[in-house]
Amino acid sequence: MNIEGEETRKPIRLIAAVCSDMGIGKNGQLPWCLPKEFQFFIDTITAVSAPGKKNLLVWGRISWFSCPETVFPLANCLNLVLSRKMSPVPPHAHYLCKDFGSVIHLASKPPLCHIVETIWVLGGPEVYKESLEHPWCDLIYLTDIMADFDCNVFFPKFDRNVFRKQKRFSGVPDEIHEEHGITFQFQVFKKEA
Ligand SMILES: NC(=O)c1ccc[n+]([C@@H]2O[C@H](COP(=O)([O-])OP(=O)(O)OC[C@H]3O[C@@H](n4cnc5c(N)ncnc54)[C@H](OP(=O)(O)O)[C@@H]3O)[C@@H](O)[C@H]2O)c1
């Protein structure tokens, strides 16, 4: 129950795919085309435990506009775009926030706290960094793309003694996949209490 003024804690989870040097993007786009990896991303962020529950997806402005419009609407999701200067809320999005604190406020207080299950942070680096430092952040889903790509945007460094790589994680295939000659593996890092 949410007593007025109190925050209902929501898990904050990051999801990204990184290549050998932790690169995630080049000139506003993904440097690779890996449909199976992208499908895992979609399946993960749209999964909820019960009908009526929603995940709150947090997108930096550039990541938002780089996502193909064909993926929308995303089942069980509310899309929130972060921007300090943009207005109004762009098509397909539900919310626009000027800072990460407002995201937490929105998700953890009525009415959204009654339906939001997970806050999924979808990048880029600035919001990844801020969310990694938040006490409610418990998991990082990081696909390891075992190849070199020329990138100009990188996943932030995080402490691997705090976020520990899980040998197995429920719902996450642990085998190595291959697409277009590129191998990749889904990984989950869990924050140790
Ligand atoms: N490989 C992956 O898994 C993955 C995941 C995500 C993104 N990417 C890639 O990463 C690149 C995008 O990253 P990027 O760093 O260029 O851009 P971005 O983080 O998507 O967007 C940056 C903009 O978002 C807004 N923003 C971000 N954090 C904010 C905050 N805490 N508070 C308020 N506003 C905030 C600001 O918008 P305003 O300028 O409007 O104020 C900022 O200029 C693309 O190449 C994309 O493909 C890759």
The ligand as an ORCA input file, in Angstrom:
! r2SCAN-3c Opt
* xyz 0 1
  N      23.601     -1.189    -27.762
  C      22.599     -0.838    -26.964
  O      22.065     -1.660    -26.220
  C      22.126      0.562    -26.977
  C      21.142      0.987    -26.056
  C      20.755      2.321    -26.062
  C      21.331      3.206    -26.942
  N      22.262      2.751    -27.817
  C      22.930      3.670    -28.748
  O      23.442      4.767    -28.007
  C      23.323      5.951    -28.791
  C      22.441      6.937    -28.072
  O      23.099      7.399    -26.905
  P      23.414      8.963    -26.748
  O      24.278      9.132    -25.577
  O      23.893      9.470    -28.059
  O      21.962      9.580    -26.529
  P      20.785      9.269    -25.492
  O      21.321      9.033    -24.134
  O      19.844      8.292    -26.067
  O      20.068     10.676    -25.551
  C      20.739     11.796    -25.038
  C      19.722     12.853    -24.739
  O      18.708     12.324    -23.873
  C      18.380     13.283    -22.881
  N      18.831     12.766    -21.597
  C      19.639     11.673    -21.378
  N      19.806     11.480    -20.071
  C      19.092     12.452    -19.446
  C      18.840     12.780    -18.092
  N      19.372     12.069    -17.097
  N      18.034     13.837    -17.820
  C      17.466     14.558    -18.818
  N      17.652     14.301    -20.126
  C      18.462     13.263    -20.429
  C      19.043     14.575    -23.302
  O      18.146     15.126    -24.250
  P      18.078     16.696    -24.644
  O      19.330     16.974    -25.414
  O      16.834     16.770    -25.486
  O      17.976     17.460    -23.347
  C      20.298     14.048    -23.990
  O      20.895     14.963    -24.882
  C      22.744      5.517    -30.130
  O      23.818      5.223    -31.020
  C      22.000      4.246    -29.781
  O      21.852      3.378    -30.896
  C      22.676      1.466    -27.853
*
